[in-house]
Amino acid sequence: MVKKEILKKQRKSSRSTAKKPMSSKLDTEKYFKNKNKVADALLDCIKQDDIDGFKDILKAYLDFNNKEAFYKRVGISRRTLYRMLEPEGNPSLENVAKLISKLAA
């Protein structure tokens, strides 16, 4: 008898929780296809001294775009790009400037 009452309470509580709307994958993909928005977001991370945010945004951008075409367009090697994105990676100012200038162009 006690178990049934507990289950009923749990069911009611799980139904009453409101689901938060999630952004769709399409919206995210649309955002990361806009190079100017990504460049602005990367600049904001630099202004706020948020290197982890910079790396996260760049990784997400590369997930939605052709990595090979990107590093060739920027003028850095694939290895350099992946080193920049590693947790202990420390991108040089020269490489960061190349990335942002090519995104903003």
CYANA upper distance limits for C-alpha pairs under 8 A (distance plus 0.5 A):
  1 MET  CA      5 GLU  CA      7.21
  2 VAL  CA      6 ILE  CA      6.90
  3 LYS  CA      7 LEU  CA      6.70
  4 LYS  CA      8 LYS  CA      6.67
  5 GLU  CA      9 LYS  CA      6.79
  6 ILE  CA     10 GLN  CA      6.73
  7 LEU  CA     11 ARG  CA      6.62
  8 LYS  CA     12 LYS  CA      6.72
  9 LYS  CA     13 SER  CA      6.73
 10 GLN  CA     14 SER  CA      6.68
 11 ARG  CA     15 ARG  CA      6.76
 12 LYS  CA     16 SER  CA      6.69
 13 SER  CA     17 THR  CA      7.02
 23 SER  CA     27 ASP  CA      7.09
 23 SER  CA     28 THR  CA      7.77
 24 SER  CA     28 THR  CA      7.06
 25 LYS  CA     29 GLU  CA      6.52
 26 LEU  CA     30 LYS  CA      6.50
 27 ASP  CA     31 TYR  CA      6.66
 28 THR  CA     32 PHE  CA      6.81
 29 GLU  CA     33 LYS  CA      6.66
 29 GLU  CA     64 PHE  CA      6.87
 30 LYS  CA     34 ASN  CA      7.19
 31 TYR  CA     37 LYS  CA      7.62
 31 TYR  CA     38 VAL  CA      8.17
 32 PHE  CA     37 LYS  CA      8.15
 32 PHE  CA     38 VAL  CA      6.92
 32 PHE  CA     60 ALA  CA      7.99
 32 PHE  CA     61 TYR  CA      5.82
 32 PHE  CA     64 PHE  CA      7.03
 32 PHE  CA     65 ASN  CA      8.48
 33 LYS  CA     61 TYR  CA      8.19
 33 LYS  CA     64 PHE  CA      7.72
 33 LYS  CA     65 ASN  CA      7.89
 34 ASN  CA     38 VAL  CA      7.06
 35 LYS  CA     39 ALA  CA      6.58
 35 LYS  CA    103 LEU  CA      5.69
 35 LYS  CA    104 ALA  CA      6.79
 36 ASN  CA     40 ASP  CA      6.63
 36 ASN  CA    103 LEU  CA      6.89
 36 ASN  CA    104 ALA  CA      5.67
 36 ASN  CA    105 ALA  CA      8.45
 37 LYS  CA     41 ALA  CA      6.66
 38 VAL  CA     42 LEU  CA      6.65
 38 VAL  CA     57 ILE  CA      7.94
 38 VAL  CA     58 LEU  CA      8.49
 38 VAL  CA     61 TYR  CA      7.91
 38 VAL  CA    103 LEU  CA      7.89
 39 ALA  CA     43 LEU  CA      6.68
 39 ALA  CA    100 ILE  CA      6.03
 39 ALA  CA    103 LEU  CA      6.13
 39 ALA  CA    104 ALA  CA      6.22
 40 ASP  CA     44 ASP  CA      6.66
 41 ALA  CA     45 CYS  CA      6.84
 41 ALA  CA     54 PHE  CA      8.41
 41 ALA  CA     57 ILE  CA      8.07
 42 LEU  CA     46 ILE  CA      6.93
 42 LEU  CA     53 GLY  CA      8.49
 42 LEU  CA     54 PHE  CA      5.94
 42 LEU  CA     57 ILE  CA      7.47
 42 LEU  CA     58 LEU  CA      8.12
 42 LEU  CA    100 ILE  CA      7.87
 43 LEU  CA     47 LYS  CA      6.69
 43 LEU  CA    100 ILE  CA      8.17
 44 ASP  CA     48 GLN  CA      6.68
 45 CYS  CA     49 ASP  CA      6.51
 45 CYS  CA     50 ASP  CA      5.37
 45 CYS  CA     51 ILE  CA      7.15
 45 CYS  CA     53 GLY  CA      6.58
 45 CYS  CA     54 PHE  CA      5.96
 46 ILE  CA     50 ASP  CA      6.50
 46 ILE  CA     51 ILE  CA      7.35
 46 ILE  CA     54 PHE  CA      7.63
 50 ASP  CA     54 PHE  CA      6.80
 51 ILE  CA     55 LYS  CA      6.74
 52 ASP  CA     56 ASP  CA      6.63
 52 ASP  CA     87 PRO  CA      8.39
 53 GLY  CA     57 ILE  CA      6.61
 54 PHE  CA     58 LEU  CA      6.67
 55 LYS  CA     59 LYS  CA      6.50
 55 LYS  CA     84 MET  CA      8.14
 55 LYS  CA     85 LEU  CA      6.07
 56 ASP  CA     60 ALA  CA      6.66
 57 ILE  CA     61 TYR  CA      6.59
 58 LEU  CA     62 LEU  CA      6.67
 58 LEU  CA     85 LEU  CA      8.40
 59 LYS  CA     63 ASP  CA      6.72
 59 LYS  CA     85 LEU  CA      7.57
 60 ALA  CA     64 PHE  CA      7.20
 61 TYR  CA     65 ASN  CA      6.79
 62 LEU  CA     66 ASN  CA      7.07
 62 LEU  CA     67 LYS  CA      6.15
 63 ASP  CA     67 LYS  CA      8.30
 65 ASN  CA     70 PHE  CA      8.22
 66 ASN  CA     70 PHE  CA      6.68
 67 LYS  CA     71 TYR  CA      6.78
 68 GLU  CA     72 LYS  CA      6.72
 68 GLU  CA     78 ARG  CA      7.77
 69 ALA  CA     73 ARG  CA      6.49
 70 PHE  CA     74 VAL  CA      6.60
 71 TYR  CA     75 GLY  CA      6.47
 71 TYR  CA     76 ILE  CA      5.97
 71 TYR  CA     77 SER  CA      6.78
 71 TYR  CA     78 ARG  CA      6.63
 71 TYR  CA     81 LEU  CA      7.44
 72 LYS  CA     76 ILE  CA      6.90
 72 LYS  CA     77 SER  CA      7.71
 73 ARG  CA    102 LYS  CA      7.89
 74 VAL  CA     98 LYS  CA      6.45
 74 VAL  CA     99 LEU  CA      6.43
 74 VAL  CA    102 LYS  CA      6.49
 75 GLY  CA     98 LYS  CA      8.08
 76 ILE  CA     80 THR  CA      6.90
 76 ILE  CA     81 LEU  CA      7.38
 76 ILE  CA     95 ASN  CA      7.96
 77 SER  CA     81 LEU  CA      6.89
 78 ARG  CA     82 TYR  CA      6.80
 79 ARG  CA     83 ARG  CA      6.55
 80 THR  CA     84 MET  CA      6.66
 81 LEU  CA     85 LEU  CA      7.10
 82 TYR  CA     86 GLU  CA      6.95
 83 ARG  CA     89 GLY  CA      6.04
 83 ARG  CA     90 ASN  CA      8.44
 83 ARG  CA     91 PRO  CA      8.41
 84 MET  CA     89 GLY  CA      5.24
 84 MET  CA     90 ASN  CA      6.38
 84 MET  CA     91 PRO  CA      5.47
 85 LEU  CA     89 GLY  CA      6.46
 91 PRO  CA     95 ASN  CA      6.91
 91 PRO  CA     96 VAL  CA      6.99
 92 SER  CA     96 VAL  CA      6.77
 93 LEU  CA     97 ALA  CA      6.49
 94 GLU  CA     98 LYS  CA      6.77
 95 ASN  CA     99 LEU  CA      6.69
 96 VAL  CA    100 ILE  CA      6.74
 97 ALA  CA    101 SER  CA      6.45
 98 LYS  CA    102 LYS  CA      6.64
 99 LEU  CA    103 LEU  CA      6.71
100 ILE  CA    104 ALA  CA      6.48
101 SER  CA    105 ALA  CA      6.55
